[in-house]
Amino acid sequence: MTLEEIGGLAIRVYFVLEVAAAVLVITWWRQLGRTGRLAGMWIVAAAGVGLAGLVAAKWVHNSQYITFFWYPISGWFAFRALASVHGEGRVKRAIEGYAVVFALLWLVFALTIETFGQYSLVNSPLHALSLAVLAAFTLVTRVGSAETELMLDTGFVLSAAWLIYAVPTVFLTLPTRTWLAQEKYEQIMLYFTFRNIVAIGAYILLLRGIGLARSGQPTAAMREFTP
């Protein structure tokens, strides 16, 4: 298989997994607590953005009009899900403040530096880096405070999934605009293919984390939010 064929296959598998995961989350909805629902809404929103991006790519030949709005949507659900893992208290309030700062920075850059419809110069790496930092922080705290085996701890699994999702995206978004200007399309395809393959694994892990919340394995902090 050529690199283009592998890349196309990875994109198709990633998109099908997005939609299937969203459908699965919807069927689990009534059994999920607050953190599970917030993480689930991230998956549903990602599938919606993916579908809208396909439509935009087909009709206006540019999915960046849709991707532009993905960053605040993703931050809203992912940051709140990770904040809820920490229960009530200063850490949760600090993460909520972190989310507000991210939203304000996105808005400022969207109105100043970014060009609507073009590949993101600042907000894409900002989104990925912000998510990676918060996921890594939550991962470390869960290692020290989890009440069960780590792979049965919802907070640990969700933060690990988002860390796996975000880190490759950081290293992808930073050089991509330069490569576009230099017409290094094969290099872009290689990095996007790698990122999509890693993201497939992250989605599977996200579903596991949400499934743990559904099966009655939430963390102690999350039990406070379970209806």
NORZIRA-V74985 format. One record per residue. RES is the residue in three letters. PHI is phi in whole degrees, 0 to 359 (999 if undefined). PSI is psi as a letter, one per 40 degrees, with the letter a starting at -180 (999 if undefined). D_FIRST is the distance of its C-alpha to the first C-alpha in Angstrom with 1 decimal. Layout:
BEGIN
res;phi;psi;d_first
RES;PHI;PSI;D_FIRST
RES;PHI;PSI;D_FIRST
END
This chain:
BEGIN
res;phi;psi;d_first
MET;999;i;0.0
THR;280;i;3.8
LEU;299;d;6.7
GLU;296;d;8.1
GLU;293;d;6.0
ILE;297;d;6.4
GLY;298;d;9.8
GLY;296;d;10.7
LEU;294;d;10.2
ALA;298;d;12.3
ILE;296;d;14.8
ARG;295;d;15.3
VAL;297;d;15.8
TYR;299;d;18.1
PHE;293;d;20.1
VAL;298;d;20.6
LEU;295;d;21.7
GLU;304;d;24.1
VAL;293;d;25.7
ALA;297;d;26.0
ALA;296;d;27.5
ALA;296;d;29.9
VAL;297;d;31.1
LEU;296;d;31.6
VAL;299;d;33.6
ILE;298;d;35.8
THR;290;d;36.6
TRP;271;e;37.6
TRP;311;d;39.6
ARG;294;e;43.1
GLN;265;e;42.4
LEU;260;i;41.3
GLY;274;a;43.6
ARG;300;d;43.5
THR;294;d;40.7
GLY;299;d;38.5
ARG;290;d;39.2
LEU;294;d;38.5
ALA;296;d;35.1
GLY;296;d;34.5
MET;294;d;35.5
TRP;299;d;33.0
ILE;294;d;30.2
VAL;297;d;31.8
ALA;296;d;32.1
ALA;298;d;28.5
ALA;295;d;27.5
GLY;297;d;30.1
VAL;294;d;29.0
GLY;299;d;25.3
LEU;297;d;26.6
ALA;297;d;28.9
GLY;296;d;26.2
LEU;296;d;24.1
VAL;297;d;27.4
ALA;296;d;28.2
ALA;296;d;24.8
LYS;284;d;25.4
TRP;268;d;29.1
VAL;239;e;29.7
HIS;59;f;26.2
ASN;200;h;26.8
SER;275;e;26.2
GLN;293;d;28.2
TYR;297;d;31.4
ILE;273;d;30.5
THR;301;d;29.0
PHE;310;d;32.3
PHE;267;e;34.1
TRP;292;d;31.7
TYR;298;d;33.0
PRO;291;d;36.6
ILE;295;d;35.6
SER;299;d;33.3
GLY;299;d;36.0
TRP;303;d;38.8
PHE;280;d;37.3
ALA;292;d;35.6
PHE;296;d;38.6
ARG;292;d;41.1
ALA;296;d;39.2
LEU;291;d;39.2
ALA;297;d;42.8
SER;292;d;43.9
VAL;298;d;42.7
HIS;273;e;45.5
GLY;70;a;48.2
GLU;279;i;51.2
GLY;138;a;52.4
ARG;294;d;51.9
VAL;297;d;48.3
LYS;299;d;47.4
ARG;294;d;49.5
ALA;296;d;47.9
ILE;292;d;44.4
GLU;297;d;45.7
GLY;295;d;47.1
TYR;301;d;43.8
ALA;295;d;42.2
VAL;295;d;44.9
VAL;299;d;44.4
PHE;301;d;40.7
ALA;298;d;41.5
LEU;294;d;44.1
LEU;297;d;41.9
TRP;302;d;39.2
LEU;295;d;41.9
VAL;298;d;43.4
PHE;292;d;40.1
ALA;297;d;39.1
LEU;272;e;42.4
THR;240;c;42.5
ILE;279;d;39.4
GLU;289;i;36.6
THR;244;h;36.0
PHE;301;h;35.3
GLY;97;e;32.0
GLN;255;i;30.5
TYR;301;h;28.2
SER;297;h;30.5
LEU;271;d;32.0
VAL;239;d;34.1
ASN;293;d;33.9
SER;294;d;30.2
PRO;295;d;30.6
LEU;299;d;34.1
HIS;299;d;32.9
ALA;295;d;30.2
LEU;293;d;32.7
SER;298;d;35.5
LEU;292;d;33.6
ALA;297;d;32.3
VAL;297;d;35.9
LEU;292;d;37.5
ALA;295;d;34.9
ALA;295;d;35.5
PHE;300;d;39.3
THR;295;d;39.2
LEU;301;d;37.1
VAL;296;d;39.6
THR;293;d;42.6
ARG;290;d;41.2
VAL;301;d;40.8
GLY;275;e;44.5
SER;231;e;45.8
ALA;297;i;43.7
GLU;267;e;46.0
THR;215;a;43.5
GLU;304;h;40.4
LEU;302;d;38.0
MET;285;e;35.1
LEU;252;e;37.8
ASP;263;h;39.0
THR;300;d;37.8
GLY;299;d;38.4
PHE;296;d;36.5
VAL;294;d;33.4
LEU;296;d;33.4
SER;293;d;33.9
ALA;296;d;31.2
ALA;297;d;28.7
TRP;290;d;29.8
LEU;293;d;29.7
ILE;298;d;26.1
TYR;292;d;25.3
ALA;278;d;27.4
VAL;300;d;26.9
PRO;298;d;23.3
THR;293;d;24.4
VAL;302;d;27.4
PHE;284;e;25.3
LEU;277;d;22.9
THR;288;d;25.8
LEU;298;d;28.0
PRO;266;e;26.0
THR;298;d;24.0
ARG;297;d;26.9
THR;295;d;27.4
TRP;296;d;23.7
LEU;298;d;24.2
ALA;295;d;27.3
GLN;270;e;25.6
GLU;59;f;22.7
LYS;269;g;20.2
TYR;291;d;17.6
GLU;293;d;14.5
GLN;294;d;16.6
ILE;297;d;17.5
MET;299;d;14.0
LEU;298;d;13.3
TYR;291;d;16.6
PHE;295;d;16.4
THR;296;d;13.2
PHE;300;d;15.1
ARG;297;d;18.2
ASN;293;d;16.9
ILE;296;d;15.6
VAL;295;d;19.1
ALA;296;d;20.9
ILE;300;d;19.6
GLY;297;d;21.4
ALA;296;d;24.4
TYR;296;d;24.7
ILE;299;d;24.9
LEU;291;d;27.5
LEU;300;d;29.4
LEU;297;d;29.7
ARG;296;d;31.0
GLY;298;d;33.6
ILE;293;d;34.7
GLY;297;d;34.8
LEU;296;d;37.1
ALA;297;d;39.5
ARG;291;d;39.5
SER;271;e;40.3
GLY;89;f;43.2
GLN;245;f;41.7
PRO;292;i;42.4
THR;288;i;43.8
ALA;301;d;47.5
ALA;297;d;47.2
MET;289;d;45.3
ARG;298;d;47.9
GLU;295;d;50.3
PHE;256;e;48.2
THR;283;h;47.5
PRO;295;999;49.6
END
